């Protein structure tokens, strides 16, 4: 068969399907942006006629990582608020946002974030930030599969929009998204959180989302004081607000979900909603440690995210993999609490399912869009390599990511963006913030 | 002045002294293995005549990281025991140790570990493993400052030695160490743990350590069952065993120290002993989360370590920095629990003090031995860079380490070992274990 690209003779293909399949000495063929073949290297070499061949000997091919909760433009706010409590944190972040985050700043920050994400093996991000058009332009310019949409507050918020303006923006969003282009993503709406968006407003978003077939993401129960605030202002816990408004019925992605009680957990599981677990940010802001093993037993889908760079400092999913695995062991008092394969599936196939894209991305299988990462294993910290899932979760890092393919396009080759001039990008970011 | 080496025009020198000094646009001069000048780049350029100049523009110079608890040869056991409880873990590790860990395996594993450590910015490791001569030969061949010494068990142990043979080896150790050579390190003795070494035997080690001016390290209160076992077999908690035997009076390095109670903490602080905090390993084995902020308030010195690759999978201190900072926030329920500068000092100057080497290494100051790391900051995940301590602890990683100097020798240049052929090393490791 004819292919645009053959990733040839990988040491392992880590499929990330439900049975945690690993194929030794195998190749992956890509045409028209999709995976058209996965199989033994020798067989593929004779049956595939490829326009381009990438040598993957000694390397691991895996699906691109899916960052299920982040704020990409906040790369420009990296390190702006450190060693302070939450109130001090918000004051510092808001002041810097006001200073640098006009649409041009948002576009630049998202471009920087997308390059950083891609270089560390992330091919899809569920982003949330105001000026979504600007953020989307920035992220897709680097080649990232970038899910974003209008953010909602019931008050004017950082971008100063009135409610009706937000709803009008949301109605236009499917057209805006199509006009900007980039790898396929769903329409998305992003109510900030139940404590900042009234239940009646949440209901309007849910109604529109049903019309436009949009996904929804929102911050939910990140910490105890968020739960208390919501209970105080809405008379209900965050999950109940989402349930009552109809948002939960659309199986949204609940960012953080650190403090879900037993009732919340039952409700979230019944709705088929997902939690975007961001353990690095949750620890850094002292929000707590979500019991993801318990959530999964309850039937809640769990994906993984970094959160934004103001609280997580980088967009690297590898430390998130490792921390999620280790923190689950601490929370459960059990060194066998969760396997490396399950953790890696959270950051790939489960993330895809949370986005309603489980049939399109998230695993290395024929028919899916080709979102692929090639990891070099010829390094001391991955030697010896007994099990690739374990190596990826507990020892690999961003510097092991050698090539990245999104929707069939090679967007990182030999550790460099093929789309963005790195020196220009770094200079522009430094100039923008004055560092 | 004449110098062997000038690290020229660093963006920042992160000194890691007690006042967390940061010098912008500065250089570091080295002669005869020691730092002979630290100052403004322009001044240094005119006053220093250097045999070799390394361009450090856009980079950060910091002291080499000190890994205060590891088992370097266990690189060869990487990934051998995963997703199992502690009993399953030990069975798998012991079986693989018996298979591959003869002296040649120990030397190879230590060499691999030393290369991995150096490439990730660690210049000094407090190692613990049997066949210490072999481990030391392996580690110093890569240029690592490698602290190791005889391991003690009251029973024969994995190396099958009787008690008298262990004591004889310990008396010979200062001469063995001198014969093997390498960067200066103290003599060290390594009783495995109070539950595996009787109090009378601990007392013999303490007596010998006073004679030979040796430091001591031992596993202490890693988890609850260790405390229970010790209480059961010795009638005392681990810290009491160390106190009664005289070991604690020599200010040892206590590996892990996860489960120290209030009495233990007072005793450890009064003795001037140090805790080697290994948060990654402690979480992975579900041992718990040491309250290092509380320990420091009690007056206990805390350094940081990775533990061995069978429980931590790699030897990278950067994830340890980040996790130690984040875990302290979780334990203390306080996002301002500890600063990035304090965390970084634990992995440098505090580690040096724990080894009795606080006047020799651990900071970038004139008169100290030149153990230096040069970090490249021209990468997206370190841009913008507002504070170098924060950037190093929360966003940097091993791939940012560009050059490494130990005792004045450039042992890593442009991300490659200057001492060890990497392809040969990886082939040899794979051949040894059959991967």
Interface residues (C-beta under 8 A of the other chain):
Chain A: X75 X76 X78 X79 X80 X82 X83 X84 X85 X86 X88 X89 X112 X115 X116 X119 X120 X280 X283 X284 X285 X286 X288 X289 X312 X313 X314 X315 X316 X319 X322 X323 X325 X326 X327 X329 X330 X332 X333 X334 X335 X336 X337 X338 X339 X340 X378 X379 X380 X381 X383 X384 X385 X386 X387 X390 X391 X394 X395 X397 X398 X399 X422 X423 X425 X426 X429 X430 X433 X435
Chain B: X75 X76 X78 X79 X80 X82 X83 X84 X85 X86 X88 X89 X112 X115 X116 X119 X120 X280 X283 X284 X285 X286 X288 X289 X312 X313 X314 X315 X316 X319 X322 X323 X325 X326 X327 X329 X330 X332 X333 X334 X335 X336 X337 X338 X339 X340 X378 X379 X380 X381 X383 X384 X385 X386 X387 X390 X391 X394 X395 X397 X398 X399 X422 X423 X425 X426 X429 X430 X433 X435
